[in-house]
Amino acid sequence: MSEKIVKYEYEYGLCKRMHYRGLWCVRYEGVPGHFEKAGMACSCAVDGCDKDCAVMESADAVIDPEWEWHMLDNPPGR
């Protein structure tokens, strides 16, 4: 069994905590061909704010394998 890889993708939406609509970073975990949504990775995420995050709800549960090339290896700003 392959070890999980962590990748990042941007999702557009409203962050209730920041009161701002923009691009937010979502963390995905998996193996090539199957990456599942694992949590928010935006630099402002604190205190489990992603539990009721509208951006987290709207982000794709699984990344289409044809779009994996678009994912980031490291979160921006870290």
Phi, psi and omega in degrees: 000137182282148176284142181293144177251145176254131178225167184228149179217151177271142174230136179271136177171183183265123173269114181296323182292319182270351182054044185216135176262124182188202179264130182235149185268128180246135179270133176238144177233147178160207179231158178308128182100346180201094176248125181253147178299131183237343180157175177277147179231016180292148186295342181268356183293122178218157172052035178065030183296346181281355180295327178238030184279126179296327179293316179299321179294324185273344180295146179302134179293324179224136179280133175298126181308330180288346180254004181299331180300336184278344184286153181263145177280333180229146178292142180294145176079008180236000000 
